[in-house]
Amino acid sequence: MNGLLWTLAIAQFLAMQVWFNFSAVMPIVEEEWGLSPTQSGIIVSFFHIGYVAAVFFYSFLSDKYNPKYSFMYGALLAGISGILFVFLADGFISALLLRLLSGIGIAGIYVPGMKIVAQMAPPEKRGAAMGVYVGSLVVGSGFSLLVSGMLINLTGWQGVILITSCSALVASGMLFFSNIPNNLHIEGQRLNMALLKRVLTKKNLLVNVSYTGHCWELYAMWAWIGPFLVYYFANNEVENAVSYGNLTGSLVIMAGGFATYLGGKMSDRFGRLNIIQLFIFVSIVCSLAVGWFIEIPIWILLPVVFIYGFTIIADSPIYNTALTEIADPDIIGTALGIQSVMGFSATIFSPVLFGLLLDIYNWGTAFTTIGLLTFITPVCIWLLRRQLTTKDINVN
């Protein structure tokens, strides 16, 4: 299991650098193309539209497919669309369409690998294994901000997009030459009312709505934390604000790579819902506060944003793990697909709402509104506890 887990994790790390490479150059591109924060939020959201539409296709319209080829072709499409972005994107519409293609490509990676990990990891180690896998997504996503912080002054925004997109091509080649067995596949089931009744039980839905609230907060924060920190440094008259902001933003996001492992491991020991509640409450408090910290000293801001980056992602693999333990074993692939569609559907809207509120009001209002709407998650966790039975003891 360990060799396969790390193969999937490293490939995902390389491919996921495409996810936030637009956010990594957003302040520069906004100025160059005359984009508003609302338009930038729409471009971010179209990536998620592509992702959700493609996950729906992969989960429901295919009877079975080999995850090796899903990874390989998804990473290939993500890489090619990123390279095309460098040479063809010159404004709102072209950027929007090419980011849509990138989202379609990235969708071929996450859920198939997640089901393989869930199937192969024993229950007592499943939370930690999921934490490693989700952690590779976190670190890969944040790494594009690190690349931007280090190289944008040298290569321009085009160089940042090009380097991170080529990383996805390396991931595609890595999967092509990998030894993932051909008999490992996701067995899909044809969508019908009987299947929907089994997948959309009350307990499953409560887990998934909780996950949706988590994704709402997480992907708004991830998309905008880099631009927020760039604004903070510029507002405090720091030279090279774009570099410092993106470097700091990358470290904030990448700190979550360890957080997902720790959160998953803690959930193995202390129960899934207990650990979800711990981290979701802390991250909501950070959402309510951080946007109002534009004027405070950096030695106060930095601990807050790092706590924010850690806690906002630490519970992420636990929702996936809890669903694999609550859903019937033969429908886990479909259940995870529905969970991903529900969760990432929220990410279509939260970056746009954030940008709109930033256009009209300020950073504080944008972050606070996102945090307030995330309260749906602890409410659903409370309701879920009342539905669980003694056989769900590890989940509870």
N, C-alpha and C positions, 0 to 999 in steps of 0.2 A: 504493500500500500504506500509506503513512504516514497519510493521512487516515482510512482505514478503521481502521487500528490504533488511532489516538487516539480515534476515535469509540467503539470497543469498550472501550478502556481507561477513558475518562471515565465511560461509562455503568456499567461494572463498579464503579468506585470509588464511585459514588453508591449503587448497590444493596447493595454489600457492607458498608455500615455497619450493616445489620441483623444481620450474622453474630455480632458480639460485643457487641451492645447490651445483652443480658442480663448478660453477664459484667461490663459496665461499671457496672451497678447492683447486682450480686450482694451486696455487703456490706450495703447498705441493705435490700434485699428479704429477705435471710436474717433479719435482725433483726425486720423488720416482720411477716413471715409465720411466724416460728419455724422456718425451714428449717435442716437440718443440712448440712454440706459434702457429704455423700453425696447428699442430695436435690438439691442444686444441681448436682452433677456429672451426675445422671440427667437433669435438665432440659436441660443442655448437650448431653448425648448424644442426646436425642430430636430435637434439631435435626439432628444428623448422621444419625440413622435416616431422617428425612424426606428428607434430601439423597441418601443412598445409594439409597433405594427409588426416588426419582424419576429419578436418573441412570440406573439400571438400565432404567427404563421408556423414557426418551428414547433410550438407546443401542440397545436390543434389540427394542422393540415397535413402533417406527415405521420404515416403509420410508424416508421422507425428510421433512424439515421445514425450513422457512425459519428460520435463526437469528434473524432480526429479530423474529419473532413469539414464538420461544422466550424471548428476552431480555425482550421487552415484557410478556408475560403472567406470566413468572416474577417479574420485578421488581414487577409489580402485586400479585401474590399475597403476596409478601414484605412489601410496604408495608401492605397491608390487614390482614394478620394481626398486624403490629406495632401498628397503631392499635387493633385489637381487644384486644390485650394490655393496652393502657393502661386501657381501659374495662371489660374483663371479667375479667382475671386477678386472682385474690384468694387464691391458694394453690398448692400443689404440682401438683394434677391439672390445673387450668385453665392454669397456666403451661406445663406439659409439652405439652398438646395444641396450644396456640397456637404454641409453638416448633417443634413438628412441622410445622405448616403453613408456617412461615417457611422451614424447611429444604427443603420441597418446592418452594417458589417459587425460592429461590436456586439450586437444581439446574438450572434452565433456562438458566443464564447461562454458567457457566465453560467446560464442555467444548465446546459448539458454537463459541464464539469461539476457543477454543484450536486447534481443527482448522482454522478459517479462516486463522488466523495461520500455522499450519504449512504450509498449502497455498500461501499467497501469498508467504511470505518465502523468498528464495533460501537454499540450505543454508549458505553462508558468513556469512549474517546472521541465521539462524534463531534461534540462541541468544540474541542480543541482543533480537530482536523478542519472543520468548517472555518474556524478562526484563521488558520493558516491560509486557506484558499481565499477567503474574503480579504484577508490582509494583503494578499498580492494585488488585488484590485485597488485597495486603498493606496498602497505605496506607488503602484504604477500610475494611478490617477494624479497623485500629488507630484510625481517626478517631473511632469511637464512644466509645472511652475518652477521647479528647481532649475531645469534646463533654461527656462526663460530668464530667471534671475541671474544666471551665470553668463549667458551668451547673448542676450538680446542687444546689448550695446555693441557687440562685435558682429553679429550676423543679421540683426534686424528681426522683425517678426517673422519674415519669410523663412529665415534659417531655423528658428525655433519650431515652426510647423513642419518643416522638412525633416529635421532630425527626429522628432517624435513620431512622425508618420513612417519613416524608414524603420523605426523600431518595431512597428507593427508588421512590416514585411519580414523582418528577422523572425518574429514570432511565427508567422506563417511557414517559413522555411523550417523552423525548429519542429513544428508539428508534422511537416511532411516527412522528415527524417526520424521521427520518434518511433518508439516501439510500443505504442498503445495498441493493444490487441484489436483485431478487426471484429471479434465477437463481443466487444464492449459497445453497446448501443443503447440509445434511449428508446424504449418501447412506448410508442404513443398509442392512444385509444381514440376511436372515432367519437366525436362529440355527440352525445344524445342526452335525453332527459334523465335516463337512469344514471348515467355517469355524472351529470351535473348535480343530482341529488346527493350522490356519495361525496362529491368534492365540496359542494357548498353547504356543508353542515354548519350548525351555529358555531361550534368550536373552531372549525377551520376559518370561518368568516371573521371571527373575532381576532384570531391571530393575524389574518391578512389585513384587516382594517388597521390594526395596531402597526403593522409593518408599513402601511400606506402613510400613516402619520409620521413615522420615523423617516421615510423617504422624502416626504414633503419638507421636513426641516433640513435633512442632511444635504440634499442636492441644491437647495437654495443657498445654504451656507457655503458648500464647496464651490459653487459657481461664482460667488461674490466675495469670498474672503480675500482672494488675491487683490481684486480691484479696491476693496475696502482698505487693505493695508497699504496699497500704493497711495490712496487718497490720504491716509493718516500720515505717512511720511512726507508727502508733498505739502500737506497742511501745516506740518511742523518744520517746513523749509529744510528738509534733508535732501542733499544732492543724490542723484541717481535713485529717486524715489521708486521708479518702476522696478529696478533690480532688487532693491532692498525689500520692497513690498512683496514681490513674487518669491524671493528666497524665503522670507518669513512665512508666507502663505504655504509654500511647499512643505516646510518643516511642520507646520501646524497640521496639514492633512496627512503627511507621511507618518507622524507620530501615531496615527490611528492604525498603522500596520501592526504594531505591537498590541494596541488596544483590543483589536478583534480577537487575537489569540488569547489575551488575558480574560476578556469577557466570556469567550466560549469556554475556557477552562473553568472559570468561576461558576458558570452555569452548570457544568458537569457536577460540581460539588455542592452548590448551594441552591440549585433549582433554577429553571429557565426564567420564570416570571419574576422571581425575587431580584435577579440581576438586571433584567430589563427595566424594572421600576427604578432601581438605583440610578442607572445611567441616564434614563430618559428625563428624570426630574432635574438632574444637574445640568444637562444640555439645554433644557428649556429655560432654566434660570440664566444661563449664559446668553441665550438668544434674546431674552428680555433686556439684558444689560449692555451687551458689547457695543451695539450701535451708537450708544450715547457717550462712548469713551473717547471721542475724537480729540478732546482737549487734555486728557489726563496724561501724566508722564508715562514713558514707555516701560518703565520698570513695573508699573501696575498693569498696563495693557497686556504685556507679553504673557504673564502667568495666566491671565483670564483666557486669552485666545488659545493657549496650549491646553488648558483644561477643557475648553470648548471642543477643540479638535479631537481630543482623546475620548471624551464621553459621548460625543455625537455619533461615533461609529462603533463604540465598544459593544453595543447590544445588537449590531446588525446581523451577525451570523446566528444569533440565538433565535430570531424569528424563523429563519430557514430550518434550523435544527428542530425547534418545537413542532413545526408543521410536519416534518418527516416522522415524528413520534406520535402525532395525533391522527394523521391521515392513514387510511388503509394502505398497506405496503404496495399493492399492485397499481395504485393510482398516484404514487408519489410524484412521478414525472409531470402528470397533468396538474396536480395540486401545486407544485412549485411553479409551473408555467403561469397558472392563474394568479398566484401570489406575486410573481414578478410583474405581470401585466397590471395588476391593481396598484402595486407600489410605485412602479415607474410611470404610471399614468399621472400620479400626483406631481411628478417631477416635470411634466409638461407645463404645468401652470405655476408652480411656485417661483421659478426664476423670472417669469414674466411679471407676476404680481410684485415681486421684489423690485424689479426695474421700474415698474410703473410708480410704486410708492416712493422710490428714490427720486424719480423725475418730479413728482408733485411735492413731496415732503423732504425727508432727509434719511440718513443711514439709520438713525435710531428707530424711526417709525417702521422702516422696512424690516429690520431684524425683529423688532418687537411683535409685529403682526404675524410673521412666520412662526415665532415661538408660541404665541397665543393659540394659533390654530393647531399646533402640535399636541395640545392637551387631549385630543381625541385618543391618543395612544394610551396614556395611563388609565383613562376611563374604560377603554376596551379591555385592558389587562385586568382591571378590577372585575369586570363582568365575566371574563373568561375564568377567573378563579372559581366563580360560583357554578360553572358548568363542568368543572373537572371532577373526575372520580378517583378512587384510590389507585387505579391502574396507571393514572397519569402523574404519579407522585414525582417523577424526575422533572416533568414539565412544570409542575406547580412549585 
